[in-house]
């Protein structure tokens, strides 16, 4: 089975991410002025940068709409951002048609029912430790960390390890 994951990981050209519950802890806070607050992990940000350095494109697909997500995506040079998209698989399919990337060449990390169709359709469906059990049942890999607490970093390193590229990705930090 491990060899099967390695073969699938070798084909990955795109990692698509949900936001709430994956890049964040899923909590939505509002200030008294009505502004929305989200908290992102710097660990996840570095994992995304490691993948991008290895040539893997990154996409965000989220059902909610938030300028905070746009800001974080710009900070991390995320290639594609789809907000306000309830049907994640439809958004992902549109992206793939645009880029020429295939479903089998895509990994997707989600945590809840709106992510389920995408997780089941892609080459590597991934999830976080605190995911819905309905989602975890269909993911091929589940992090030890919860969403917003390093789960994406863990997934990025797992993917790089499966591709045989982790040491190369970490090399610039070792010199």
N, C-alpha and C positions, 0 to 999 in steps of 0.2 A: 504494500500500500504506500509506503514512503516513496518508493521509486515512481509510483503513479503521480504523487504530488509534485515531485521534482520535474517530471515531464510537463505537467500542466503549468507549473511556475515558470518554466523556461519560455513558454509562449506568451506570458503576460506582458502587455504593452501599455495597459491603462489600469489604474486603481481608482475606482469611484467610491466616494464616501458620503454617507449620511452625515448630518450635523448633530442634531439634538439626540443625545444618548450615545453618540460615537465620538465626535470631536469635542463634545461638551458632556457634562454629567446628566444632561436632560432636564435640569432645573431651569425654569424661566423666571427671572426676577424683573420687577418693574420698580422704578424710582417713583417717588410721590409726584413727579412731573410727568409720568407716563413713559419715560424712556425704558427701553429693554436692556437688560444686562445679561451677558453670557460670559462664561469663563472657559478659556482654552488652555490646554497643557503645552508647555514649551517642549516637553518630551515628544509629543506627537508632531509638533512642528519640525523638529530635527529629523524625525523618521521620514517625514514627507520630503524633506530636502535630500536625504540620502537616496531615496528612490528616484527623485528627479535627476540627481547626478548620474545615476545608472541608466538614464534614458527612458524611464517609465513616466508616462504622463499621468497627471492627477486631475480628477474631476470631483466637484461637490454637486450632489443632487439632494435637495431638501424641500420638504413640503411647505415650510414656513418661509417668510420673506423678512430679511433683516439687513440693514446697512452694516451691522457688526460682522456678518458673514462675508460681505464684500471686502471689508477692511482686512480681515484675517486672510482671505484668499489672496489679496494683493501682497500682503506681507510675505506670504509663502510662495509667491509666483505660481499659484495654482492655475493650471491651463484652462479649465472650463468650470463655469459656475452656473448651475441651474437652480433657481429659487422659485418657490411657489408652485412646485410640481408634485401634486399628490400621487400620481402614478409614476413611480420611480423607473419602472421598466420602459414605459413609453419615452420618458426623457432620455434614458440611457440609449435606447434604440435610435432616437434622433441624433444623439451625439455620435454614435458609432457609424451611422450612415454618412455623417458629415466628415468623419475622420478616416473612414475606410478600415477601422479596427473592428475585429470580429468579437462576438460574445465570448468565444473560447479564449480570446486574448485579453480578457477583462477579469479583474478581481473586483469584488464589491463588498464593502463592509457596512452592515446595517444592524439594527438592534430590535426592531419592532415590526409589526404586521405590514405596514406600508412598504417595507424593504423586502418582504418575503419573495415576491415574484422575481425581483432582480437577483437576489441571492441564489435562487433556484436555476436561473437562466444562464448565469455567467460561468466562465471556466473555473473560477475559484470563489465560492461564496463564503465569506468570513463573517464572524460576529464577535461581540464583546462579552465579557464575563457576566454582566448583568442584563443580558438580552432576554427577551421573551422566550420562554421554553419552546414555543411554536417555531420561532426563528432558529434557535440553537439546534433543533432537531434536523434542520436542512443544511446548516452550514458545514463545510468540510473542516473548518478550523475555528476554535474559540479561544480568545485571549484569556490570560489569568487576571489581567487588569480590567477594571470597569471602564466604561465610556467616560472620556474626559480626564482620565487618570493614567494615561500612558498606553491605553489599549491599541491605538493606531500605531504608535512607535513599535510596540511589540509585534504587530502584524507586519509592519514594514521590514523589520529585522528578520522575521520568520520567512517572509517572501524572498528577501535577499539571500538568506541562508539556503533556502531550497533551490535557488538559482545558482548557488555556488559563488555569489558575488559579495557576501558580507565583508570578508576580509578586505577586499578591494575598496568597498565603500567606506570602510573605517580607516583605511591607510593614512589618509591626510591628517587624521586626528592622532595618529601614533608617532608621527615624525617630529 
